[in-house]
């Protein structure tokens, strides 16, 4: 592809070289560069890509894109741009033929609920016999094909490569989780969204954004950039919902389970086996539990209605959908064993939501045993808050490791314990090894009790000292209970 075509939507400062040249591929990692390619030097929070320009040139890259002026000593083809990170996203979209222009791309953003809503939408449209794609924390899917992912929202190159493949395979819709990190880093620049969904915003990622207002600002950017012919759907039950909509050009819709909204549901029954809801005067049963999942279901239904599908066809298909892996995920409900659940809850609000739901659903005499931890090298301020929440709802609490990364797990556990009232410490255990913590929970649980293992959900690893070690909460529970998969 010609360099000038790649850069047609980029804010350029200067060009050294004949930009009618063709390049065969794009790279932002100098270690992957191939001959006759274009290298974009991006200055990150930790690593400055400009330090690797010589490395890229030695590997045969024919063009360099940077925010820096071309040094006089260089004879390389060079484009100086205003913003390298945004340039990277824009040229990735151009390189793959702007695939988001050829598919109905719906983005979902918020602190909690993104993964559940995106996965439910994907399963819903598959159930409607429509070819569809998904980009999610759990992984990426095109129809029934699964492609593992590494981030909630992938790098711009990967996003556009996946979207291009979706277009080639005839997908009509794509549903995508949009994280605050991705928005702040312009990973979604150049994408055309047919619509966006705001779930909620609570305490998370302050290690990255610094302040809650900056976190809100990053999320709001998504809706500010939606076009006139797109839609914006917000959760009216969240106090920041209307804030998100303030500057959007999109057509605005709302959903709710407790307030007046364009799409509202009412809970008839909420049990550990599922939800009975009324949506638009239609009553239906869903295989998800908890008030927060009633909200997620309402959002999914609203998207379907906005896209033009009827209530009957949507509710018929939605009633057959199970919860995504790692979200209120039943390991088993055999009456001869304790009930065991796995959930990805790793923020104070998410943990509160699932514990509150289970507390409302459990029968008299049942105990709730909570196993959870907090990630290392991340926002430390949420740790005591999560400890406080776990002790409030759990009858037994086991604080353990999550993904400690480079931190000492025992230190993280003590940070969590700082939030627990002295009067609640009697029911708290500290077990550093996560597998041993799960075994302890299974050992002390009676058959009628409920075990919740929270924090990792679908993840199949623990990140310890720079390495990802295989670890599956569901597998460890089955082993501890002697219950076959």
C-alpha positions in Angstrom: 0.0 0.0 0.0 1.3 3.5 -0.8 2.5 5.5 2.2 0.5 8.6 1.2 -2.7 6.5 1.2 -2.0 5.2 4.7 -1.4 8.7 6.0 -4.3 10.5 4.3 -6.2 11.0 7.6 -3.1 11.7 9.7 -2.0 15.1 11.0 1.4 15.4 9.4 4.2 17.8 10.3 6.7 16.9 7.7 7.6 14.2 5.1 11.1 13.3 4.0 11.0 10.9 1.0 8.7 10.0 -1.8 5.5 8.9 -0.2 4.3 7.2 -3.3 6.4 4.3 -2.1 4.7 1.1 -1.3 5.1 -0.7 2.0 4.2 -4.4 2.7 3.2 -4.2 6.3 3.1 -2.0 9.5 4.9 -2.4 12.8 5.1 -0.6 16.1 7.4 -3.3 17.6 10.9 -3.1 16.1 11.6 -6.7 16.9 8.9 -7.8 14.4 9.9 -5.5 11.5 10.4 -7.0 8.0 12.0 -5.5 4.9 10.0 -2.8 3.0 7.7 -2.2 6.0 6.7 0.9 7.9 7.7 1.4 11.5 5.7 3.7 13.9 7.7 4.9 16.9 5.3 5.3 19.8 6.4 6.8 23.1 4.7 4.8 25.9 4.6 5.2 29.6 7.5 2.9 30.1 9.2 2.4 26.8 9.9 5.0 24.1 9.7 3.4 20.6 12.0 6.2 19.2 14.8 4.3 21.0 14.3 1.4 18.5 14.3 3.3 15.2 17.8 2.2 14.4 16.9 -1.4 15.1 13.9 -1.1 12.8 16.1 0.3 10.0 18.6 -2.4 10.4 15.9 -5.0 9.9 14.9 -3.4 6.6 12.1 -1.0 7.4 11.8 1.5 4.6 9.7 4.2 6.4 9.8 5.6 9.9 6.8 7.5 11.5 7.6 9.5 14.6 6.7 12.6 16.5 10.3 13.6 16.4 11.9 15.6 13.6 14.1 13.5 11.2 17.7 13.8 12.4 20.1 15.4 9.9 22.3 12.3 9.9 19.5 10.1 8.8 18.9 9.3 5.1 15.8 7.2 5.9 12.3 8.0 4.6 10.7 9.8 7.6 7.2 11.2 8.4 6.9 13.5 11.4 3.4 13.4 12.9 1.6 15.2 15.7 0.5 12.0 17.5 2.2 8.7 16.9 -0.2 6.6 18.9 -3.3 8.0 17.1 -1.4 7.7 13.8 -0.8 4.0 14.4 -4.5 3.3 14.9 -5.5 5.4 11.8 -3.0 3.7 9.5 -3.9 0.3 10.8 -7.5 1.0 9.8 -6.4 2.2 6.3 -4.1 -0.8 5.8 -7.0 -3.2 6.3 -9.4 -1.3 4.1 -11.3 0.4 7.0 -13.3 -2.8 7.8 -15.4 -1.0 10.5 -17.1 0.9 7.6 -18.3 -2.5 6.3 -19.8 -4.0 9.4 -22.2 -2.8 12.2 -19.7 -2.3 15.0 -21.2 -1.9 18.5 -18.9 -0.9 21.4 -19.6 -1.5 25.0 -17.8 0.5 27.7 -18.1 0.8 31.5 -16.4 -0.6 34.6 -18.6 -3.7 35.0 -20.8 -5.6 32.6 -18.8 -5.1 29.4 -17.9 -8.8 29.0 -21.3 -10.1 29.9 -23.1 -7.8 27.6 -20.8 -8.3 24.6 -20.9 -12.1 25.1 -24.7 -12.1 25.5 -25.1 -10.0 22.3 -22.8 -12.4 20.4 -24.8 -15.5 21.6 -28.1 -13.7 20.9 -27.2 -13.0 17.3 -25.9 -16.5 16.8 -29.2 -17.7 18.1 -31.0 -15.5 15.6 -28.9 -17.3 12.9 -26.9 -14.2 12.0 -23.2 -14.3 11.3 -21.6 -12.2 14.0 -18.2 -11.3 15.5 -17.0 -10.4 19.0 -13.9 -8.8 20.6 -13.9 -9.5 24.3 -11.8 -10.0 27.5 -12.6 -13.7 27.2 -11.4 -13.9 23.6 -12.3 -13.0 20.0 -14.9 -14.9 18.0 -16.1 -15.0 14.4 -19.1 -17.2 14.1 -18.3 -20.4 15.9 -14.5 -19.9 15.6 -12.5 -18.8 18.7 -9.3 -16.7 18.7 -7.6 -16.1 22.0 -7.0 -12.5 23.1 -4.5 -10.8 25.4 -6.3 -7.5 26.2 -9.9 -6.4 26.9 -9.5 -4.2 23.8 -6.6 -5.4 21.5 -4.0 -3.3 19.8 -5.2 -1.3 16.8 -3.5 -3.6 14.3 -5.2 -6.7 15.8 -8.6 -5.0 16.0 -8.5 -4.1 12.3 -7.1 -7.5 11.3 -10.0 -9.3 13.2 -12.6 -6.9 11.8 -11.3 -7.4 8.3 -11.6 -11.2 8.7 -15.2 -10.7 10.1 -16.1 -8.7 7.0 -14.5 -11.3 4.7 -16.5 -14.1 6.4 -19.8 -12.2 6.0 -20.5 -10.9 9.5 -23.3 -8.4 9.7 -22.5 -7.2 13.3 -19.5 -7.1 15.6 -19.7 -6.5 19.4 -16.6 -5.1 21.1 -15.5 -4.3 24.6 -14.0 -0.9 24.7 -11.7 -0.3 27.7 -10.7 3.0 29.2 -7.0 2.2 28.5 -7.8 1.6 24.8 -9.7 4.9 24.7 -6.9 6.9 26.4 -4.3 5.3 24.1 -6.3 6.0 20.9 -6.5 2.2 20.0 -10.0 2.8 18.6 -9.1 5.8 16.5 -10.2 5.3 12.9 -13.0 2.9 13.8 -16.6 3.6 12.8 -19.0 2.6 15.5 -22.7 2.1 14.6 -23.5 2.4 18.3 -22.2 2.5 21.9 -23.4 1.2 25.2 -22.5 2.6 28.7 -22.9 0.2 31.6 -21.7 2.0 34.7 -18.6 3.6 36.2 -17.1 2.7 39.5 -13.8 2.6 41.3 -11.2 0.9 39.0 -7.9 1.5 37.1 -6.9 4.5 39.2 -3.4 3.1 39.1 -3.4 4.1 35.4 -5.7 7.1 35.2 -4.6 8.8 38.4 -8.0 10.2 39.4 -11.6 9.2 39.0 -12.4 12.3 36.9 -9.7 11.2 34.4 -11.2 7.7 34.3 -14.6 9.2 33.5 -13.0 11.5 30.9 -11.5 8.4 29.2 -14.9 6.6 29.0 -16.7 9.7 27.9 -14.4 10.2 25.0 -16.0 7.1 23.3 -19.4 8.8 23.3 -18.1 12.2 22.4 -16.7 10.7 19.2 -19.8 8.8 18.0 -21.2 10.1 14.7 -24.7 11.5 14.0 -25.9 8.3 12.4 -25.0 6.1 15.4 -26.8 5.4 18.7 -25.7 5.8 22.3 -27.4 3.6 24.9 -26.8 4.4 28.6 -27.7 2.9 32.0 -30.1 5.3 33.6 -29.5 3.6 37.0 -25.9 4.9 37.0 -25.5 8.5 38.2 -22.9 9.1 35.5 -25.0 7.9 32.6 -26.3 11.3 31.6 -22.8 12.8 32.0 -21.5 10.3 29.4 -24.2 11.5 26.9 -23.6 15.3 27.3 -21.6 15.9 24.1 -22.5 12.9 22.0 -23.9 13.5 18.5 -25.5 10.1 18.5 -29.2 9.3 19.0 -29.6 8.7 22.7 -31.5 5.8 24.4 -31.7 4.7 28.0 -32.2 1.4 29.8 -33.0 0.7 33.5 -34.3 -1.8 36.0 -35.5 0.8 38.5 -36.1 4.1 36.8 -38.1 5.4 33.8 -36.2 4.7 30.6 -36.7 3.9 27.0 -36.1 0.2 27.8 -37.1 -1.0 31.3 -37.3 -4.4 32.9 -38.9 -5.6 36.1 -37.8 -8.5 38.2 -40.5 -11.1 38.9 -38.2 -13.7 40.4 -34.5 -13.8 41.1 -33.1 -17.2 42.1 -29.7 -18.9 41.9 -31.1 -20.8 38.9 -32.1 -17.7 37.0 -34.2 -14.6 36.5 -37.9 -14.1 35.6 -38.3 -10.6 34.0 -40.9 -8.5 32.4 -39.5 -6.5 29.4 -41.9 -4.4 27.2 -44.8 -6.2 28.8 -43.4 -9.6 27.8 -42.5 -12.0 30.6 -39.5 -14.3 30.1 -37.1 -16.5 32.0 -33.3 -16.1 31.7 -30.4 -18.4 32.7 -28.6 -15.7 34.6 -28.9 -14.7 38.2 -28.7 -11.4 40.1 -30.0 -7.9 39.9 -26.9 -6.7 38.0 -27.5 -9.4 35.4 -31.1 -8.1 35.0 -29.5 -4.8 34.0 -27.1 -6.6 31.6 -30.0 -8.5 30.0 -32.0 -5.2 29.6 -29.1 -3.6 27.9 -28.8 -6.5 25.4 -32.5 -6.4 24.8 -32.3 -2.7 24.2 -29.5 -3.0 21.6 -31.5 -5.7 19.8 -34.6 -3.5 19.7 -32.6 -0.4 18.5 -31.1 -2.6 15.7 -34.7 -3.4 14.6 -35.5 -6.8 15.9 -38.8 -7.6 17.5 -39.5 -8.3 21.2 -40.7 -11.8 20.5 -37.7 -13.0 18.5 -35.2 -11.4 20.9 -36.7 -12.8 24.1 -37.2 -16.2 22.6 -33.5 -16.4 21.7 -32.3 -14.7 24.9 -34.1 -17.2 27.1 -31.7 -19.9 25.8 -28.5 -18.1 26.5 -26.2 -19.1 29.4 -23.9 -16.7 31.4 -20.5 -16.2 29.8 -17.6 -18.2 31.2 -16.4 -16.9 34.5 -19.4 -14.6 35.1 -21.7 -16.1 37.8 -20.4 -19.3 36.4 -21.8 -22.5 38.1 -19.1 -25.1 38.5 -21.8 -27.5 39.5 -25.0 -27.7 41.4 -25.0 -31.4 42.5 -27.0 -31.7 45.7 -24.3 -34.0 47.2 -21.7 -31.2 47.1 -21.5 -27.5 48.1 -22.7 -25.1 45.4 -19.7 -23.5 43.7 -19.5 -20.4 41.6 -16.7 -18.6 39.8 -16.8 -14.9 38.9 -14.4 -12.4 37.4 -15.4 -9.7 40.0 -12.2 -7.8 40.6 -13.5 -4.3 41.5 -15.3 -3.3 44.7 -18.6 -2.7 42.8 -18.4 -6.0 41.0 -17.7 -7.9 44.1 -20.5 -6.1 46.0 -22.9 -6.9 43.2 -22.3 -10.6 43.1 -22.1 -11.0 46.9 -25.3 -9.0 47.4 -27.0 -11.1 44.8 -25.9 -14.4 46.4 -26.8 -13.1 49.9 -30.4 -12.3 48.6 -30.7 -15.8 47.0 -29.3 -18.1 49.6 -31.6 -19.9 51.9 -31.7 -19.7 55.7 -28.9 -21.8 57.2 -26.8 -21.7 54.1 -23.3 -20.2 54.5 -21.5 -18.1 51.9 -17.8 -18.8 51.7 -15.9 -16.2 49.8 -12.4 -16.8 48.2 -10.8 -13.7 46.6 -7.7 -11.6 46.3 -6.5 -8.4 44.5 -4.1 -8.0 41.7 -0.5 -6.8 42.2 1.0 -3.7 40.6 -2.5 -2.2 40.3 -4.7 0.3 42.1 -4.0 -0.3 45.8 -6.8 1.9 47.1 -9.5 -0.6 46.2 -7.9 -3.5 48.3 -9.3 -2.5 51.8 -12.6 -1.6 50.2 -12.9 -5.1 48.7 -11.9 -6.6 52.1 -14.7 -4.6 53.8 -17.3 -5.8 51.2 -16.3 -9.5 51.4 -16.5 -9.5 55.2 -19.9 -7.7 55.1 -21.5 -10.4 53.0 -19.5 -13.5 53.5 -20.0 -15.9 56.4 -16.4 -17.2 55.9 -13.8 -15.2 54.0 -10.5 -16.5 52.6 -8.2 -13.8 51.3 -5.6 -15.2 48.9 -3.5 -14.4 45.8 -5.0 -13.2 42.6 -2.4 -12.2 40.0 0.4 -10.9 42.3 2.6 -9.9 39.4 5.8 -8.4 41.0 4.3 -7.8 44.4 4.6 -10.0 47.5 1.2 -11.8 47.8 1.3 -11.6 51.6 1.6 -7.8 51.4 -1.4 -7.6 49.1 -3.4 -9.8 51.5 -2.6 -7.5 54.4 -3.7 -4.4 52.4 -7.1 -6.2 51.8 -7.4 -7.1 55.5 -6.9 -3.5 56.5 -10.5 -2.7 55.4 -12.1 -5.4 57.6 -13.6 -4.4 60.9 -12.0 -5.9 64.0 -15.4 -7.4 64.9 -15.4 -9.4 61.5 -11.9 -10.7 61.7 -13.0 -13.9 63.4 -14.4 -15.2 60.0 -11.3 -14.2 58.0 -8.5 -16.5 56.9 -5.4 -15.6 55.1 -4.1 -18.3 52.7 -1.4 -17.1 50.3 -1.5 -20.0 47.9 -4.7 -19.8 45.8 -5.1 -23.5 45.2 -4.8 -24.1 49.0 -7.3 -21.3 49.6 -9.8 -23.1 47.3 -9.1 -26.4 49.0 -9.7 -24.8 52.4 -13.1 -23.4 51.2 -14.2 -26.8 49.9 -13.1 -28.5 53.1 -15.0 -26.3 55.4 -18.2 -26.1 53.2 -21.2 -28.2 54.0 -23.2 -29.7 51.1 -25.9 -26.9 51.5 -23.3 -24.1 51.5 -22.3 -21.8 48.6 -18.6 -21.2 47.6 -17.8 -18.1 45.5 -14.2 -17.9 44.1 -13.9 -14.4 42.7 -11.4 -12.3 40.8 -10.1 -14.4 37.9 -13.2 -15.8 36.3 -12.4 -17.1 32.8 -8.6 -16.7 33.2 -6.6 -19.9 33.0 -3.4 -18.5 34.6 -1.8 -16.7 37.5 0.7 -13.9 36.7 3.6 -14.3 39.1 6.9 -12.5 38.9 6.6 -11.9 35.1 5.4 -15.4 34.3 2.0 -16.7 33.5 1.5 -20.0 35.4 -1.4 -22.3 34.4 -4.2 -21.9 36.9 -8.0 -22.5 36.5 -10.3 -21.8 39.4 -13.0 -24.1 38.2 -10.5 -27.0 37.7 -9.1 -26.4 41.3 -12.7 -26.5 42.7 -13.5 -29.8 40.9 -10.2 -31.3 42.2 -10.8 -30.2 45.7 -14.4 -31.6 45.8 -13.5 -34.7 43.9 -16.2 -33.8 41.4 -15.5 -34.7 37.8 -15.8 -32.1 35.0 
